[in-house]
Amino acid sequence: MDKMYKHYTVMKKELVESLNCRNQDKIYVDGTLGGGGHSEEILKHLDGKGILFSFDVDIDAINYSKKRLEGYKNIKIINDSYTNIIENLEKEGIKQIDGGIIFDFGASYHQLTSESRGFSFKYDCKLDMRFNQNSVLTACEIVNKYKEDELVYIFSHYGEEHYSKRIARAIVETRKNKKIETTFMLNEIIKKTIPTTNSRIHYATRVYQALRIEVNNELKNIKQILYKIVPFLKVGGIISVLSFHSLEDKIVKEVFKEMSKQCRCEINEPKCICGGPLLKLVNKKPLLPSKEEIKINPPSRSVKMRTAVRI
Ligand SMILES: C[S@@+](CC[C@H](N)C(=O)[O-])C[C@H]1O[C@@H](n2cnc3c(N)ncnc32)[C@H](O)[C@@H]1O
């Protein structure tokens, strides 16, 4: 683990207040524990009642938050993917989430600013980018093994990179002679390949975002868990989600929309068999961080919060 766990909790008050969990004797879940900022706020609201299950795949986050939250008795911290929440809760004999669940998708500030984990183009280290340090796929594997068209796909779809074809070509050409092992080797390739601009964002930002999403299967995981978890909420249970970029928010918006439709049956179904909507949206438009929060933590300007109630 890096010497210190750095974190900044985005929209802490708004996200936790959306759960209405003050003094509630119910089950709550934080699917993305990170530095434990949202979990701690939930625990403060619960004031010793109910129980909170908090998940993270990153052992740094788990170790840090276990220490941070050791004074609270009604939390169970689980080092597993949020895609396995239901399996873990069922092992505890829980059949429904009657309180609510939150997700704060994306990477933590700690991960993004780590000097050794390969998420940042600022530090020279191995191309890694795994949230879960035990998983097999790394950014190095992708850069050196993926076919050129697969690289083009992830750079353009997950990074919205304008020069994905050129960058993928340059990567494939470079790796014929030497393995691309480090962040600075990758930076060099990107820098040489794309035209210099006055853009405020670093030339490697989009490729790094794309690699991180692919390494951690981020978008597929978000879609999978949202579809899986909504039916597991008890009627009245709340789901509240923070997404950091438009690709994540698009999925949340679409799944919430689909789940709140009056009828979710296939178009050619002669009669409605779906049982009607599963969710009611709390706000039609997403909530955004306050001006004050954006001033203190400028990257939070991209965050969107969506909340819905199980009906
Ligand atoms: C933005 S941070 C959460 C920050 C947290 N809300 C706080 O207050 O400090 C996102 C966290 O989600 C974790 N994460 C990403 N994918 C995950 C998954 N599939 N299962 C569980 N945790 C995941 C990351 O490791 C990271 O720690």
PDBQT file of the ligand as one rigid body, heavy atoms in Angstrom, charges set to zero:
ROOT
HETATM    1  C1  LIG A 401     -14.800   6.527  -6.185  1.00  0.00    +0.000 C 
HETATM    2  S1  LIG A 401     -14.192   5.291  -5.151  1.00  0.00    +0.000 S 
HETATM    3  C2  LIG A 401     -15.276   5.283  -3.771  1.00  0.00    +0.000 C 
HETATM    4  C3  LIG A 401     -14.948   6.327  -2.757  1.00  0.00    +0.000 C 
HETATM    5  C4  LIG A 401     -15.798   6.222  -1.510  1.00  0.00    +0.000 C 
HETATM    6  N1  LIG A 401     -17.191   6.428  -1.780  1.00  0.00    +0.000 N 
HETATM    7  C5  LIG A 401     -15.303   7.160  -0.419  1.00  0.00    +0.000 C 
HETATM    8  O1  LIG A 401     -16.122   7.872   0.171  1.00  0.00    +0.000 OA
HETATM    9  O2  LIG A 401     -14.105   7.185  -0.139  1.00  0.00    +0.000 OA
HETATM   10  C6  LIG A 401     -14.631   3.837  -5.982  1.00  0.00    +0.000 C 
HETATM   11  C7  LIG A 401     -14.179   2.561  -5.304  1.00  0.00    +0.000 C 
HETATM   12  O3  LIG A 401     -14.874   1.486  -5.944  1.00  0.00    +0.000 OA
HETATM   13  C8  LIG A 401     -14.029   0.389  -5.964  1.00  0.00    +0.000 C 
HETATM   14  N2  LIG A 401     -14.492  -0.546  -6.983  1.00  0.00    +0.000 N 
HETATM   15  C9  LIG A 401     -14.354  -0.457  -8.332  1.00  0.00    +0.000 A 
HETATM   16  N3  LIG A 401     -14.910  -1.522  -8.933  1.00  0.00    +0.000 NA
HETATM   17  C10 LIG A 401     -15.418  -2.297  -7.942  1.00  0.00    +0.000 A 
HETATM   18  C11 LIG A 401     -16.128  -3.529  -7.922  1.00  0.00    +0.000 A 
HETATM   19  N4  LIG A 401     -16.417  -4.201  -9.048  1.00  0.00    +0.000 N 
HETATM   20  N5  LIG A 401     -16.502  -4.025  -6.731  1.00  0.00    +0.000 NA
HETATM   21  C12 LIG A 401     -16.232  -3.366  -5.568  1.00  0.00    +0.000 A 
HETATM   22  N6  LIG A 401     -15.552  -2.212  -5.530  1.00  0.00    +0.000 NA
HETATM   23  C13 LIG A 401     -15.162  -1.675  -6.697  1.00  0.00    +0.000 A 
HETATM   24  C14 LIG A 401     -12.661   0.954  -6.248  1.00  0.00    +0.000 C 
HETATM   25  O4  LIG A 401     -11.649   0.066  -5.851  1.00  0.00    +0.000 OA
HETATM   26  C15 LIG A 401     -12.693   2.253  -5.415  1.00  0.00    +0.000 C 
HETATM   27  O5  LIG A 401     -12.112   2.050  -4.162  1.00  0.00    +0.000 OA
ENDROOT
TORSDOF 0
